[in-house]
């Protein structure tokens, strides 16, 4: 008997309760010819990204100022900052000689650096996209030459520069909107009989708040596509997508680690029946590394020093406001220079624990389960703003496609984002003193929410009978009052 597509109103108790408002769960004939889950999901994802762009429409006049180019309430985005501080307003190549340490002595016959290197330059793909977006809106050569004589800080106050920065956000909305639709498509294709899972991604309020923080969602889409390719045994395609993804978001390296754990668990499963063939891990790693190197090659050729400085800046970056490291810095009264090393050690131990769980489980975990457990660790240790946790969304939906835990986690993320904005703009300050206590509390609550989400998946791996998906199981049952025998 051919299995029937899973219906969320029959499969998920929380959705079933909500459906009572609209007439109850869907019946056996509640299917449209063209109004499919994929169509609904893609349209909804595009709408939410467009809504996020619309909410930032007024930011060019009062949100992206010299004092707060990124963190004004509702205008949280690195894109305008990258346009100005990255040299886009002057058409500067981000790995050229104008980028470096402005305080350093320039080489003989060379001009001093005008723009400072930051951790973004280590992500070559993201830097290329910033430059491409800038090229769409940058003015003519005469205007760029005129701006070259102005201090960089003054460019933030220039009306034309602000308008161009706002235009980069609109162009980015098109790119990121397509990436959001690709994520929905991938999630729907992972298990075709559960295509409605893609709508759980498309309906996420995180798309409104965090999708336009940067271009990281493009990397998330590629990483999700790599998971789909691995499930289909296509190591070459997965490596190509992952290699590009790691140049766009750091979290893609964690996706690779989770996929390797899942592949090893399936290859070494105690139950020989569970040893299903999959993508070749060696091919996956090699193709990922070669693709990463190929994408980074223009940066290496034109500005190897800038690229290396970007890596140093990323590793030595100060604690991002709203991160676990930020709490430790505030509690200790100073910077924690050893935190990156300690966090990497903890992350390695966490991945080892996930591997032990995968090997000792009654049956190997689904790839998305292993990926989520690893990605959550990275989010706990390194995430600061809402854009840093977007990578969790598709894998959380795939690993635990239940509305209640997903909504709980996302509600905490939205509260954290709001308090982060208010804290960084001084809205919670009392007189001349800052008030960081609410953000510290929300940061800890965010850690709890992420660990709780991981805890559900750990239970599903350890007790497969509690997994809502099971061994690619599709629920085909309906309520007894929906059918007459």
Beta strands, then each sheet from edge to edge (+ up, - down):
strand 1: 99-100
strand 2: 115-116
sheet 1: 1+ 2+
end
